[in-house]
Amino acid sequence: MTHAKRTGRQERNHHDRHRRHERKAILDKAETEARTILDKAETEARTILGKARAKAGTLTAEAKKKADEQIEQATRRKQGIDQEADRRIGESREQAQKLLSDANTEADRILKTAEEKAAGIDTKAKARIADADRREHEAAHTVDQARRLLADAAARLARPMPELPATNPRE
């Protein structure tokens, strides 16, 4: 079969179709390459995102582990501080108890000494009072004797005096 010669119009249409077909093939190829690049980029992005998530998970786990360790250390330090404070409070209590006990012992000793002195003073005072009472009784007795003597003397003075013979040689 021989090809009939195309007319100019037919030739142009043929060339236009051919160019459109080439453009379409180029566009299809570019679209395929763009899809491939896009798929590759998405895959790469997913991979990077997955790695970033894994790294973030690792970093989060490490940070949590460090935070837990620091909390544990802080808890141990706090317990140590609490134990030290309890120990010091206990020592202070013991010292306070000892001081209180010593003060009570000293107060009891001073009180006993004071009571002994008071008892001695009381005994001495009782002896003095007894002496004073005895002296007062003696003085009262002496005063009574003196009154009796005075009363006797007054009674004798009140009696008339007997005439005494004159012994005066001048008479």
Salt bridges, closest charged atoms under 4 A:
GLU11 OE1 - ARG6 NH1 3.69
GLU11 OE2 - HIS15 NE2 2.76
ASP16 OD1 - ARG19 NH1 3.10
GLU22 OE2 - HIS18 NE2 2.83
ASP28 OD2 - LYS24 NZ 3.33
GLU31 OE2 - ARG35 NH2 2.45
GLU42 OE1 - ARG46 NH2 3.88
ASP68 OD2 - LYS64 NZ 3.21
GLU72 OE2 - ARG76 NH1 2.66
ASP82 OD2 - LYS78 NZ 2.85
GLU84 OE2 - ARG87 NH2 2.39
GLU84 OE2 - ARG88 NE 2.98
GLU91 OE2 - ARG87 NH1 2.27
ASP102 OD2 - LYS98 NZ 3.05
GLU106 OE2 - ARG109 NH2 2.39
ASP122 OD2 - LYS126 NZ 3.62
ASP131 OD1 - ARG134 NH2 3.60
GLU138 OE2 - ARG134 NH1 3.22
